[in-house]
Amino acid sequence: METEQAELVLERLASRQGVSKGHIVREIENAITLAMQSSDEAVRRRWEKMFPDGRRPSAAELLQVLSVAVLKSELS
């Protein structure tokens, strides 16, 4: 999924939920913060596997990584 596609997904999700795209992005960013700060080792390992460089992804980047993971699991 390209960044533009991820942005479109965010817009569509917002429309379906009846909220702004900004609201959806803030909720995803809150989830990113919780994941990055988690003390749960399984969560930290999964997060480090998705983002090994340790930087904080944008909401669109997270959607991109998760969409690839879903596709890989569906093809396995």
Contacts in CASP RR format, 6 or more apart in sequence:
PFRMAT RR
TARGET T0000
AUTHOR 0000-0000-0000
METHOD contacts of the structure
MODEL  1
METEQAELVLERLASRQGVSKGHIVREIENAITLAMQSSDEAVRRRWEKM
FPDGRRPSAAELLQVLSVAVLKSELS
1 9 0 8 1.000
1 63 0 8 1.000
1 64 0 8 1.000
1 67 0 8 1.000
1 68 0 8 1.000
2 64 0 8 1.000
3 60 0 8 1.000
3 61 0 8 1.000
3 64 0 8 1.000
6 59 0 8 1.000
6 60 0 8 1.000
6 61 0 8 1.000
6 63 0 8 1.000
6 64 0 8 1.000
6 67 0 8 1.000
7 60 0 8 1.000
9 63 0 8 1.000
10 21 0 8 1.000
10 24 0 8 1.000
10 25 0 8 1.000
10 59 0 8 1.000
10 60 0 8 1.000
10 63 0 8 1.000
11 21 0 8 1.000
13 24 0 8 1.000
14 20 0 8 1.000
14 21 0 8 1.000
14 22 0 8 1.000
14 23 0 8 1.000
14 24 0 8 1.000
17 23 0 8 1.000
17 24 0 8 1.000
24 59 0 8 1.000
25 59 0 8 1.000
28 59 0 8 1.000
28 62 0 8 1.000
28 63 0 8 1.000
29 59 0 8 1.000
32 56 0 8 1.000
32 57 0 8 1.000
32 59 0 8 1.000
32 62 0 8 1.000
35 43 0 8 1.000
35 47 0 8 1.000
36 47 0 8 1.000
36 56 0 8 1.000
38 44 0 8 1.000
38 47 0 8 1.000
48 54 0 8 1.000
50 65 0 8 1.000
50 66 0 8 1.000
50 69 0 8 1.000
51 57 0 8 1.000
51 65 0 8 1.000
57 65 0 8 1.000
END
